[in-house]
Amino acid sequence: MSHHISSLKQNKQHGFNAIVNINAPKNELWAVLEDFNNVYQWAPGVSKSHALGDKRQEVGAARYCKLEDFGEIDEVITEWHQGEGFTYTVSALGPLNNAVSRWTLMTVDANTTQLEVEFAYDIRFGIFGKMMHALVMQKKLHTSLPQTLQDFKNHMESGKANRPLNTQASTVAAH
């Protein structure tokens, strides 16, 4: 995408990316990704998600996510490129701090779309945080991100939701 900004890692201590080609047109993938608050429907690692605040599909939109193997986080959109992708910040979790993630769709052909996800972050808690990161978190992150992309690919190509839409989740709930 022409407005693609330099690597997210440039101002962070750590960063990596994952890429997958999905057998579906870009607009179909975007229709699912732009439903930012309902990520739990297709991502098995997210057991619960809902909106925080009134903004939707724009800079400042936010969601809460309960992650199966990590804990609870809040994510806030910092860039929104309609039909192309978005970038969001991730609240601190364990030793991870100042995390940011960018999701970008690129058309390969009429029925194939590439999804790239970049993730960058800093480490907090000094030497303890560095040890936690080295011993546990880094491996979990490098495993979970590609798995999330594979889960999205499977969802899009099979047409099956991981979980049904929770109509109660559309109301803003405290956490």
C-alpha positions as CSV (number, residue, x, y, z in Angstrom):
1,M,0.0,0.0,0.0
2,S,1.4,3.4,-1.0
3,H,1.0,4.9,2.5
4,H,2.9,2.0,4.1
5,I,5.2,3.5,6.7
6,S,8.6,2.2,7.6
7,S,9.1,-0.8,9.8
8,L,7.3,-0.7,13.2
9,K,10.5,-2.0,14.8
10,Q,12.6,1.1,14.1
11,N,11.8,2.7,17.5
12,K,11.3,-0.6,19.4
13,Q,13.6,-3.1,21.1
14,H,12.0,-6.1,19.4
15,G,9.9,-6.7,16.3
16,F,8.9,-9.4,13.8
17,N,6.3,-10.1,11.2
18,A,4.2,-12.9,9.7
19,I,2.7,-13.2,6.2
20,V,0.1,-15.5,4.8
21,N,-1.6,-15.8,1.4
22,I,-5.4,-16.4,1.6
23,N,-7.6,-17.7,-1.1
24,A,-10.2,-15.0,-1.0
25,P,-10.6,-11.5,-2.5
26,K,-9.3,-8.6,-0.5
27,N,-12.7,-7.0,0.0
28,E,-13.9,-10.2,1.7
29,L,-11.0,-10.3,4.1
30,W,-11.4,-6.6,4.8
31,A,-15.1,-7.1,5.7
32,V,-14.0,-9.4,8.5
33,L,-10.9,-7.4,9.7
34,E,-12.8,-4.1,9.8
35,D,-15.1,-5.7,12.4
36,F,-12.4,-4.9,14.8
37,N,-14.4,-5.5,18.0
38,N,-15.4,-9.1,17.1
39,V,-12.0,-10.6,16.6
40,Y,-13.0,-13.4,19.0
41,Q,-15.2,-14.8,16.2
42,W,-12.3,-16.0,14.1
43,A,-9.3,-16.0,16.5
44,P,-9.3,-19.0,18.7
45,G,-6.6,-17.4,20.9
46,V,-9.1,-14.6,21.8
47,S,-11.9,-15.9,24.0
48,K,-13.6,-12.6,24.4
49,S,-13.5,-9.2,22.7
50,H,-15.7,-6.1,22.7
51,A,-15.7,-2.4,22.0
52,L,-14.4,0.2,24.4
53,G,-16.0,3.6,23.8
54,D,-18.1,4.8,20.9
55,K,-15.7,4.9,18.0
56,R,-15.8,2.3,15.3
57,Q,-13.6,1.7,12.3
58,E,-11.5,4.8,12.8
59,V,-8.5,6.2,14.6
60,G,-9.3,6.1,18.3
61,A,-11.5,3.0,18.1
62,A,-10.6,0.6,20.9
63,R,-11.3,-3.0,22.0
64,Y,-10.8,-5.2,25.0
65,C,-9.5,-8.7,24.3
66,K,-9.2,-11.7,26.7
67,L,-6.3,-13.8,25.3
68,E,-6.3,-17.6,26.1
69,D,-2.6,-17.9,26.8
70,F,-1.5,-14.3,27.6
71,G,-4.1,-12.4,29.7
72,E,-6.2,-9.3,29.1
73,I,-5.3,-6.4,26.9
74,D,-6.8,-3.2,25.4
75,E,-6.0,-2.2,21.8
76,V,-6.5,1.2,20.3
77,I,-6.4,2.1,16.6
78,T,-3.7,4.6,15.7
79,E,-3.9,4.3,11.8
80,W,-7.0,3.3,9.8
81,H,-6.7,2.8,6.0
82,Q,-10.1,1.8,4.8
83,G,-10.0,-1.4,2.7
84,E,-6.2,-1.7,3.2
85,G,-5.3,-2.2,6.9
86,F,-4.8,-0.6,10.3
87,T,-2.3,-0.2,13.1
88,Y,-3.1,-0.3,16.8
89,T,-1.3,0.0,20.1
90,V,-1.5,-2.8,22.7
91,S,-1.7,-2.2,26.4
92,A,1.2,-3.5,28.5
93,L,1.2,-7.2,29.3
94,G,3.8,-9.1,31.4
95,P,7.2,-7.8,30.3
96,L,5.8,-6.4,27.0
97,N,5.4,-2.6,26.9
98,N,4.7,0.0,24.2
99,A,3.5,-2.7,21.8
100,V,2.1,-1.9,18.3
101,S,0.7,-4.1,15.6
102,R,0.0,-3.3,11.9
103,W,-2.3,-5.5,9.7
104,T,-1.9,-4.9,5.9
105,L,-3.8,-6.5,3.0
106,M,-2.3,-6.7,-0.5
107,T,-4.0,-8.1,-3.6
108,V,-2.1,-10.9,-5.2
109,D,-4.8,-11.6,-7.8
110,A,-8.6,-11.5,-8.0
111,N,-9.0,-14.4,-5.6
112,T,-5.8,-14.3,-3.5
113,T,-4.8,-11.7,-0.9
114,Q,-1.7,-11.4,1.2
115,L,-2.1,-10.5,4.9
116,E,1.0,-9.2,6.6
117,V,1.0,-8.6,10.4
118,E,3.9,-6.7,12.0
119,F,4.4,-6.6,15.8
120,A,6.9,-4.5,17.7
121,Y,7.4,-3.9,21.4
122,D,9.7,-2.9,24.2
123,I,10.5,-4.8,27.3
124,R,9.8,-3.5,30.8
125,F,10.8,-4.7,34.3
126,G,14.6,-4.5,33.7
127,I,16.6,-7.7,33.9
128,F,13.6,-9.7,35.2
129,G,11.5,-8.6,32.1
130,K,14.4,-9.5,29.8
131,M,14.6,-13.0,31.4
132,M,10.8,-13.5,31.1
133,H,11.0,-12.4,27.5
134,A,13.9,-14.7,26.6
135,L,12.6,-17.7,28.5
136,V,8.8,-17.6,27.7
137,M,7.3,-14.6,25.9
138,Q,9.4,-14.4,22.8
139,K,8.7,-18.1,21.9
140,K,5.0,-17.6,22.6
141,L,4.8,-14.5,20.5
142,H,6.7,-16.1,17.6
143,T,4.3,-19.1,17.7
144,S,1.1,-17.3,18.3
145,L,1.3,-14.6,15.6
146,P,1.8,-17.1,12.7
147,Q,-1.0,-19.3,14.3
148,T,-3.3,-16.3,14.3
149,L,-2.7,-15.7,10.6
150,Q,-3.3,-19.4,9.9
151,D,-6.5,-19.3,12.0
152,F,-7.7,-16.3,9.9
153,K,-6.8,-18.0,6.7
154,N,-8.8,-21.1,7.8
155,H,-11.7,-19.0,8.8
156,M,-11.8,-17.1,5.5
157,E,-11.3,-20.2,3.3
158,S,-13.8,-22.4,5.2
159,G,-16.4,-19.8,5.9
160,K,-16.8,-21.1,9.4
161,A,-16.7,-18.8,12.5
162,N,-14.5,-19.9,15.4
163,R,-17.3,-18.7,17.8
164,P,-20.8,-17.4,17.0
165,L,-21.4,-13.7,17.3
166,N,-22.3,-12.7,20.9
167,T,-25.0,-10.1,20.6
168,Q,-24.4,-9.1,24.2
169,A,-20.8,-8.3,23.4
170,S,-21.8,-5.4,21.1
171,T,-22.7,-3.4,24.2
172,V,-19.8,-1.8,26.0
173,A,-19.0,-3.9,29.1
174,A,-16.7,-3.2,32.0
175,H,-13.7,-5.4,32.5
